[in-house]
Amino acid sequence: MSLKFETATQKDLPRLVELLGILFEAEAEFSPDSEKQRNALQAILADPAKGRIFVARDGRELVAMASLLYTVSTAEGGKAALFEDLITAPEHRKRGIGAALLKHVIEQARAEGVLRITLLTDMQNERAQAMYRRLGFVGSPMKPMRLKLKKGAK
């Protein structure tokens, strides 16, 4: 295995959409919609101020991805990020690729001056939660809540 980590480019878009489809099939709250995923990925790829999509390649094959979306934290007094969409292709799992990619993302975020990374994980995904804890993430007393706004609705 010759893993290489880098920032995704436009040419990676079809594979990124494919990986998100696999991820959203497994998540309780989301469902795959390739058009929505393509639109969101294109928005991130087109504007580095919005975030970065990191990928892991084994040779030439893109085998994993993760997204880091930027915001500003008034509590931290500066740049913060939301970590989203960590997915390793099923045939490449259980080899430490996801953890290695997340370590790379954390190093890059630190180098960019990010002061805090927040993530959401499925409540039942204990394996992922154990990996996040091993890499320094801790539970938060904050409870996530959502309000979905439909396009065109008033």
C-alpha positions in Angstrom: 0.0 0.0 0.0 1.5 3.3 -1.1 -0.9 5.9 0.4 -0.7 9.5 -0.7 -2.8 12.3 0.8 -3.8 15.4 -1.2 -6.5 17.9 -1.9 -9.2 16.8 -4.3 -9.5 18.4 -7.7 -12.3 18.7 -10.2 -11.2 15.5 -12.0 -12.0 13.6 -8.8 -15.6 14.6 -8.8 -17.2 11.4 -10.2 -15.4 9.3 -7.6 -16.2 11.7 -4.8 -19.9 11.5 -5.7 -19.7 7.7 -5.8 -18.1 7.6 -2.3 -20.7 10.0 -0.8 -23.4 7.7 -2.2 -21.9 4.8 -0.3 -21.6 6.9 2.9 -25.2 8.2 2.7 -26.6 4.7 2.1 -25.2 3.8 5.5 -26.2 6.9 7.5 -29.5 7.0 9.3 -30.2 10.7 8.6 -29.2 11.1 5.0 -29.9 9.5 1.6 -27.8 9.6 -1.5 -28.7 12.1 -4.2 -25.9 12.3 -6.7 -27.0 15.7 -8.1 -27.1 17.3 -4.6 -23.7 15.7 -3.8 -22.2 16.9 -7.1 -23.5 20.4 -6.6 -22.1 20.7 -3.0 -18.7 19.2 -3.9 -18.4 21.6 -6.9 -19.1 24.5 -4.6 -16.4 23.4 -2.2 -13.9 22.6 -5.0 -14.5 26.0 -6.6 -14.0 28.1 -3.4 -11.1 27.2 -1.1 -12.5 29.7 1.5 -15.5 27.3 1.9 -13.4 24.3 2.7 -11.2 21.5 1.3 -11.8 18.0 0.3 -9.0 15.7 1.1 -8.4 12.3 -0.5 -6.3 9.3 0.0 -4.9 7.5 -3.0 -3.4 4.0 -3.1 -1.3 4.3 -6.2 -3.6 6.1 -8.7 -6.8 4.9 -7.1 -8.8 7.3 -5.0 -9.7 5.1 -2.0 -11.0 7.6 0.7 -12.2 11.1 1.1 -12.9 13.6 3.9 -14.3 17.2 3.9 -13.2 20.1 6.1 -15.6 23.1 5.9 -14.5 26.4 7.3 -16.3 28.9 9.6 -15.4 31.3 12.4 -15.9 30.6 16.0 -16.6 33.5 18.3 -15.9 31.2 21.3 -12.4 30.3 19.9 -11.8 33.8 18.5 -10.9 32.6 15.0 -11.0 30.0 12.3 -12.9 26.8 13.1 -13.9 23.9 10.9 -16.6 21.2 10.5 -15.2 17.8 9.6 -17.6 15.9 7.4 -17.9 13.0 5.0 -15.1 10.6 6.0 -15.5 7.5 3.8 -13.2 4.8 2.8 -14.2 2.6 -0.2 -15.5 -0.7 1.2 -12.8 -2.8 -0.4 -10.1 -0.8 1.3 -11.5 -0.7 4.8 -9.9 -2.1 8.0 -6.4 -1.0 6.8 -6.2 2.2 8.8 -6.7 4.5 5.8 -9.6 6.5 7.4 -7.5 7.2 10.5 -4.5 8.1 8.5 -6.5 10.5 6.3 -8.0 12.1 9.4 -4.6 12.6 10.9 -3.6 14.3 7.7 -6.7 16.5 7.8 -5.9 17.5 11.4 -2.3 18.4 10.5 -3.4 20.5 7.6 -6.1 22.2 9.7 -3.5 23.0 12.4 -1.1 24.4 9.7 -3.9 26.6 8.4 -4.6 28.1 11.8 -7.9 26.2 12.5 -8.5 26.5 16.3 -11.3 23.8 16.6 -12.7 21.0 14.5 -16.2 19.8 15.2 -17.8 16.7 13.8 -21.0 14.8 13.9 -21.1 11.0 13.9 -24.0 8.5 13.8 -24.9 7.7 17.4 -24.7 3.9 16.7 -21.3 4.1 14.9 -19.2 3.1 17.8 -16.2 2.0 15.7 -15.9 5.5 14.2 -16.4 7.1 17.6 -13.5 5.0 19.0 -11.3 6.2 16.1 -12.2 9.8 16.7 -11.4 9.5 20.4 -8.0 7.9 19.6 -7.2 11.0 17.6 -8.1 13.4 20.4 -11.8 14.2 19.8 -13.9 14.3 22.9 -17.7 14.3 23.5 -19.4 17.6 23.7 -22.1 18.7 26.1 -23.7 20.5 23.2 -26.6 18.7 21.5 -26.8 19.0 17.7 -30.2 20.2 16.4 -31.2 20.9 12.8 -33.7 23.0 10.9 -34.0 21.9 7.2 -35.0 24.8 5.0 -36.5 23.9 1.7 -35.5 25.8 -1.4 -38.2 28.2 -2.4 -40.2 27.7 0.8 -41.3 30.7 2.8 
